[in-house]
Amino acid sequence: MRILAIHADSISYKANRKTKIAEEIEAREGSMEDCVVLLSSVEKLDEVNPPKVVEAAMKEVLVRLEKLKVKRVMIFPFAHLTPTLSSPAVALQILKGLETSLKETGIEVSRAPFGWYKEYNIKSKGHPMAELSMTICPYEGHRCDFLCPYCENPIRLRDMAEIDDGMSAKADIDHSVETFPQVPQQAFK
């Protein structure tokens, strides 16, 4: 699962048109003030363990809310954070699960409708911690980072050590380990 969390003064949306996977809704418009907007994409890999994804996402969101001293969340389905979307049924299961689990902790939660084209306005607070991206691991049940053995990530520990030492510009490059797939030369002809 991928989430872009935005600390916002306000968010408002209007659901304009259904897609073929749209959930049925009663209200086409919604808004919230002084909240964290969770632009959320559920990924194919999340189908491995939806309950673990919900639990991990809830924990990460709660940590974020505590840091920002916020008790309000707008979950906003946003397919554009990943190229590998889950099935609509699993996506809706995870988004509704996150909504329910956050509510059970006392957080005020609204969720924009799934599967609808929406116009929306977000007014970000614009401070240094106003935006944060999260990737939730369906295997480990926590936030993914460059150490996750399940993610395709070309960062190696040696790379991080060089960056930490401020020596990345001077570092010797180890050509024995490829970090990007090779493109055949005929592709450029």
The 8 nearest C-alpha neighbors of each residue, nearest first, counted from 0:
[[1, 41, 135, 42, 134, 40, 45, 2],
 [0, 2, 134, 40, 133, 39, 135, 80],
 [3, 1, 39, 133, 38, 132, 37, 4],
 [2, 4, 132, 38, 37, 131, 133, 5],
 [5, 3, 37, 131, 36, 130, 2, 132],
 [6, 4, 130, 36, 35, 129, 7, 3],
 [7, 5, 35, 129, 123, 124, 34, 36],
 [8, 6, 123, 9, 124, 122, 34, 33],
 [7, 9, 33, 122, 32, 124, 123, 34],
 [10, 8, 32, 7, 122, 31, 33, 121],
 [11, 9, 121, 30, 120, 31, 122, 32],
 [10, 12, 30, 120, 119, 29, 31, 121],
 [13, 11, 119, 29, 118, 28, 117, 30],
 [12, 14, 28, 118, 117, 27, 15, 119],
 [15, 13, 117, 27, 116, 115, 16, 28],
 [16, 14, 117, 116, 13, 115, 17, 118],
 [15, 17, 116, 115, 14, 18, 117, 114],
 [18, 16, 115, 21, 116, 114, 19, 15],
 [17, 19, 21, 20, 114, 115, 16, 116],
 [18, 20, 21, 17, 114, 115, 22, 16],
 [21, 19, 18, 114, 22, 87, 17, 113],
 [22, 20, 114, 18, 17, 115, 19, 113],
 [21, 23, 113, 114, 24, 20, 112, 115],
 [24, 22, 21, 25, 112, 113, 17, 114],
 [25, 23, 26, 22, 112, 27, 21, 113],
 [24, 26, 27, 23, 28, 112, 22, 14],
 [27, 25, 28, 24, 29, 14, 112, 13],
 [26, 28, 14, 13, 25, 29, 24, 15],
 [29, 27, 13, 12, 26, 14, 30, 11],
 [28, 30, 12, 11, 13, 27, 31, 111],
 [31, 29, 11, 10, 12, 32, 28, 9],
 [30, 32, 10, 9, 11, 34, 33, 73],
 [31, 33, 9, 8, 34, 10, 30, 7],
 [34, 32, 8, 7, 9, 31, 71, 35],
 [35, 33, 71, 72, 7, 32, 6, 36],
 [34, 36, 6, 72, 5, 7, 4, 37],
 [35, 37, 73, 5, 4, 72, 74, 38],
 [36, 38, 4, 74, 75, 39, 3, 2],
 [37, 39, 75, 3, 77, 2, 76, 36],
 [40, 38, 2, 76, 77, 37, 1, 75],
 [41, 39, 78, 1, 77, 0, 80, 42],
 [40, 42, 0, 90, 85, 84, 1, 45],
 [41, 43, 84, 85, 45, 0, 44, 83],
 [85, 42, 44, 84, 45, 83, 46, 86],
 [43, 45, 46, 42, 47, 137, 85, 0],
 [46, 44, 47, 42, 137, 43, 49, 48],
 [45, 47, 44, 48, 43, 49, 89, 85],
 [48, 46, 45, 44, 49, 137, 138, 43],
 [47, 49, 46, 51, 50, 137, 45, 52],
 [48, 50, 52, 51, 46, 45, 93, 53],
 [51, 49, 53, 52, 48, 54, 93, 96],
 [50, 52, 54, 53, 49, 48, 140, 55],
 [53, 51, 49, 55, 137, 50, 54, 56],
 [54, 52, 50, 56, 97, 51, 55, 93],
 [53, 55, 51, 57, 52, 56, 50, 58],
 [56, 54, 140, 141, 52, 58, 57, 53],
 [55, 57, 59, 53, 58, 54, 52, 60],
 [56, 58, 60, 54, 55, 59, 53, 61],
 [57, 59, 61, 55, 56, 60, 54, 62],
 [60, 58, 62, 56, 61, 57, 55, 63],
 [59, 61, 63, 57, 62, 58, 56, 64],
 [60, 62, 64, 58, 63, 59, 57, 65],
 [63, 61, 59, 65, 60, 64, 58, 66],
 [62, 64, 60, 66, 61, 65, 67, 59],
 [63, 65, 61, 69, 67, 66, 62, 68],
 [66, 64, 68, 62, 67, 63, 61, 69],
 [67, 65, 63, 64, 68, 62, 69, 61],
 [66, 68, 64, 65, 69, 63, 6, 128],
 [69, 67, 65, 66, 64, 70, 63, 71],
 [70, 68, 64, 67, 71, 34, 65, 35],
 [69, 71, 106, 107, 64, 68, 72, 34],
 [72, 70, 34, 107, 106, 69, 108, 35],
 [73, 71, 108, 35, 34, 36, 107, 74],
 [72, 74, 36, 109, 110, 108, 37, 75],
 [75, 73, 110, 37, 36, 111, 109, 72],
 [74, 76, 38, 111, 37, 39, 110, 77],
 [77, 75, 39, 38, 113, 40, 78, 74],
 [76, 78, 39, 38, 40, 79, 75, 80],
 [79, 77, 40, 80, 76, 81, 84, 39],
 [78, 80, 77, 81, 40, 82, 39, 84],
 [81, 79, 78, 40, 1, 77, 82, 39],
 [82, 80, 83, 79, 84, 40, 78, 42],
 [81, 83, 84, 80, 79, 42, 78, 43],
 [84, 82, 81, 42, 43, 85, 44, 41],
 [85, 83, 42, 43, 41, 82, 81, 86],
 [86, 84, 43, 42, 41, 90, 87, 89],
 [85, 87, 88, 89, 90, 84, 43, 46],
 [88, 86, 90, 89, 91, 85, 20, 114],
 [89, 87, 91, 86, 90, 92, 85, 93],
 [90, 88, 92, 91, 86, 87, 93, 85],
 [91, 89, 87, 93, 41, 92, 88, 85],
 [90, 92, 94, 88, 89, 93, 95, 87],
 [93, 91, 89, 95, 90, 94, 96, 88],
 [94, 92, 96, 90, 91, 95, 53, 97],
 [95, 93, 91, 97, 96, 92, 90, 98],
 [94, 96, 98, 92, 97, 93, 91, 99],
 [97, 95, 93, 99, 98, 94, 92, 53],
 [96, 98, 94, 100, 53, 95, 99, 101],
 [97, 99, 95, 96, 101, 100, 94, 102],
 [100, 98, 102, 96, 97, 101, 95, 103],
 [99, 101, 103, 97, 102, 98, 96, 57],
 [100, 102, 104, 103, 98, 99, 106, 97],
 [101, 103, 106, 99, 105, 104, 100, 107],
 [104, 102, 100, 101, 105, 99, 106, 98],
 [105, 103, 101, 102, 106, 100, 61, 99],
 [104, 106, 102, 103, 107, 101, 70, 108],
 [107, 105, 102, 70, 101, 104, 71, 108],
 [106, 108, 71, 102, 70, 72, 105, 109],
 [109, 107, 72, 73, 71, 106, 102, 98],
 [110, 108, 73, 74, 72, 111, 107, 98],
 [111, 109, 74, 73, 75, 112, 108, 98],
 [110, 112, 75, 74, 113, 109, 76, 73],
 [113, 111, 115, 110, 114, 22, 24, 76],
 [114, 112, 115, 21, 22, 76, 111, 91],
 [113, 115, 21, 20, 18, 22, 17, 112],
 [116, 114, 17, 16, 18, 21, 113, 14],
 [117, 115, 16, 15, 14, 17, 114, 118],
 [118, 116, 14, 13, 15, 115, 119, 12],
 [117, 119, 13, 12, 14, 116, 15, 120],
 [118, 120, 12, 11, 117, 13, 121, 10],
 [119, 121, 11, 10, 12, 122, 118, 9],
 [122, 120, 10, 9, 123, 7, 119, 11],
 [121, 123, 9, 7, 8, 10, 124, 120],
 [124, 122, 7, 125, 8, 6, 121, 5],
 [123, 125, 7, 8, 126, 6, 129, 122],
 [126, 124, 123, 129, 127, 128, 6, 130],
 [125, 127, 129, 128, 124, 130, 123, 6],
 [128, 126, 129, 125, 130, 124, 131, 6],
 [129, 127, 126, 130, 131, 6, 67, 125],
 [128, 130, 6, 126, 5, 125, 127, 124],
 [131, 129, 5, 4, 128, 6, 132, 3],
 [130, 132, 4, 3, 133, 5, 129, 128],
 [131, 133, 3, 2, 4, 130, 134, 1],
 [134, 132, 2, 1, 135, 3, 142, 131],
 [135, 133, 1, 143, 142, 0, 2, 136],
 [134, 136, 142, 0, 143, 141, 56, 1],
 [135, 137, 143, 138, 140, 139, 141, 142],
 [138, 136, 52, 45, 140, 48, 139, 51],
 [139, 137, 136, 140, 48, 51, 47, 149],
 [138, 140, 136, 141, 137, 142, 143, 51],
 [141, 139, 55, 136, 51, 137, 138, 52],
 [142, 140, 55, 139, 136, 135, 143, 56],
 [141, 143, 135, 134, 136, 133, 144, 59],
 [144, 142, 134, 136, 135, 147, 141, 145],
 [143, 145, 146, 147, 142, 134, 150, 152],
 [144, 146, 147, 154, 152, 143, 155, 150],
 [145, 147, 144, 148, 143, 156, 155, 154],
 [148, 146, 149, 145, 144, 150, 143, 136],
 [149, 147, 150, 146, 151, 145, 152, 143],
 [150, 148, 147, 151, 138, 136, 146, 152],
 [151, 149, 152, 147, 148, 145, 143, 146],
 [150, 152, 153, 149, 148, 147, 145, 154],
 [151, 153, 154, 150, 145, 155, 147, 178],
 [152, 154, 178, 155, 151, 179, 145, 177],
 [155, 153, 152, 145, 158, 156, 159, 178],
 [154, 156, 158, 157, 153, 159, 145, 146],
 [155, 157, 159, 158, 160, 154, 146, 145],
 [158, 156, 160, 155, 159, 161, 154, 162],
 [159, 157, 155, 161, 156, 160, 162, 154],
 [158, 160, 162, 156, 161, 157, 163, 155],
 [161, 159, 163, 157, 162, 158, 164, 156],
 [162, 160, 167, 164, 166, 158, 159, 163],
 [161, 163, 167, 165, 159, 164, 160, 166],
 [162, 164, 160, 165, 161, 159, 166, 167],
 [163, 165, 161, 166, 162, 160, 167, 159],
 [166, 164, 162, 163, 167, 161, 168, 160],
 [165, 167, 161, 164, 169, 168, 170, 162],
 [168, 166, 162, 161, 170, 169, 165, 158],
 [167, 169, 166, 170, 165, 162, 161, 171],
 [170, 168, 166, 167, 171, 165, 161, 172],
 [171, 169, 167, 168, 166, 172, 161, 158],
 [172, 170, 173, 169, 167, 168, 174, 166],
 [171, 173, 174, 170, 175, 169, 176, 158],
 [172, 174, 175, 176, 171, 177, 170, 157],
 [173, 175, 176, 172, 177, 171, 178, 179],
 [174, 176, 173, 177, 172, 178, 171, 179],
 [177, 175, 174, 173, 178, 172, 179, 153],
 [178, 176, 179, 175, 174, 180, 181, 173],
 [177, 179, 153, 176, 180, 154, 152, 155],
 [180, 178, 177, 181, 153, 182, 176, 152],
 [181, 179, 182, 178, 177, 183, 153, 176],
 [180, 182, 183, 179, 177, 184, 178, 186],
 [181, 183, 184, 180, 186, 185, 187, 179],
 [184, 182, 185, 186, 181, 187, 180, 188],
 [183, 185, 186, 187, 182, 188, 181, 180],
 [186, 184, 188, 187, 183, 182, 181, 180],
 [187, 185, 184, 183, 188, 182, 181, 180],
 [186, 188, 185, 184, 183, 182, 181, 180],
 [187, 185, 186, 184, 183, 182, 181, 180]]
